[in-house]
Amino acid sequence: MIRTLASMAGFRPRVTHQADSLELVQEMIAAGLGVGLLPVGYPLLAEVRLLPLTAPDIELRAYAVARHGRLDWPPLALVTDLLAAAAGRRAKPAG
């Protein structure tokens, strides 16, 4: 996503680190290793400042993928329903 946003803004970033953990992203930012993308509302370290992106309008999509017929399994149904509720949409099984 960083490369896409940078391209839309007219530059090419020099990506030297990648992390799947938002905590690690913040720790790298706090250590002065660069910038990162964090979701609004995520608890921030004192050393990290959140600057909202004003353009372009970005939406991050996530998908739950399960084997056919497994979305009815109670633990998975609970997780997908919670995710859908948090996203403001109702979960619908594919197929």
C-alpha positions as CSV (number, residue, x, y, z in Angstrom):
1,M,0.0,0.0,0.0
2,I,2.9,2.4,0.7
3,R,4.2,2.0,-2.8
4,T,0.7,2.7,-4.3
5,L,0.2,5.8,-2.2
6,A,3.6,7.1,-3.0
7,S,3.1,6.5,-6.7
8,M,-0.2,8.4,-6.5
9,A,1.7,11.3,-4.8
10,G,4.4,11.3,-7.5
11,F,7.3,9.7,-5.8
12,R,8.9,6.3,-5.2
13,P,9.6,5.4,-1.5
14,R,12.8,3.7,-0.4
15,V,11.4,0.8,1.6
16,T,14.0,-0.7,3.9
17,H,11.9,-2.5,6.5
18,Q,8.6,-4.3,6.5
19,A,6.5,-5.5,9.5
20,D,3.2,-7.4,9.9
21,S,3.0,-6.1,13.5
22,L,1.5,-2.7,14.2
23,E,3.5,-2.6,17.5
24,L,6.7,-3.2,15.6
25,V,5.8,-0.5,13.0
26,Q,5.4,2.0,15.9
27,E,8.6,0.9,17.5
28,M,10.5,1.4,14.3
29,I,8.9,4.9,13.9
30,A,9.8,5.8,17.5
31,A,13.4,4.7,16.8
32,G,13.6,7.1,13.9
33,L,13.7,4.5,11.2
34,G,11.1,6.1,9.0
35,V,7.3,6.4,8.6
36,G,4.5,4.0,8.4
37,L,0.8,3.5,8.0
38,L,-1.4,2.9,11.1
39,P,-5.2,2.7,11.4
40,V,-7.0,5.6,13.0
41,G,-8.0,4.8,16.5
42,Y,-5.1,2.5,17.1
43,P,-3.3,3.2,20.5
44,L,-0.1,5.1,19.8
45,L,3.2,5.2,21.6
46,A,4.0,8.6,23.1
47,E,6.8,9.1,20.5
48,V,4.5,8.5,17.5
49,R,2.3,11.2,16.0
50,L,-0.6,10.3,13.7
51,L,-1.2,12.5,10.7
52,P,-4.4,11.7,8.8
53,L,-4.1,11.2,5.1
54,T,-6.3,13.7,3.3
55,A,-5.9,12.4,-0.3
56,P,-6.3,10.0,-1.9
57,D,-9.3,8.4,-0.2
58,I,-7.9,4.9,0.8
59,E,-9.9,1.9,1.9
60,L,-8.2,-1.3,3.1
61,R,-10.1,-4.4,2.4
62,A,-9.7,-7.7,4.3
63,Y,-11.3,-11.0,3.4
64,A,-12.0,-14.1,5.5
65,V,-11.4,-17.3,3.5
66,A,-12.6,-20.6,4.7
67,R,-13.2,-24.1,3.3
68,H,-16.6,-24.6,1.8
69,G,-19.2,-25.3,4.5
70,R,-16.9,-24.1,7.4
71,L,-18.3,-20.7,7.9
72,D,-21.0,-22.3,10.0
73,W,-18.4,-23.6,12.5
74,P,-19.3,-21.6,15.7
75,P,-15.8,-20.2,16.4
76,L,-15.3,-19.1,12.8
77,A,-18.8,-17.7,12.6
78,L,-18.2,-15.7,15.7
79,V,-15.0,-14.2,14.4
80,T,-16.4,-13.4,10.9
81,D,-19.6,-11.9,12.5
82,L,-17.5,-9.7,14.8
83,L,-15.3,-8.5,11.9
84,A,-18.3,-7.8,9.7
85,A,-20.0,-5.9,12.5
86,A,-16.9,-3.8,13.1
87,A,-16.8,-3.0,9.4
88,G,-20.5,-2.0,9.4
89,R,-21.5,-4.8,7.1
90,R,-23.2,-8.1,7.4
91,A,-21.1,-11.2,6.6
92,K,-22.4,-13.3,3.7
93,P,-21.1,-16.7,2.9
94,A,-19.8,-17.0,-0.7
95,G,-21.3,-19.4,-3.1
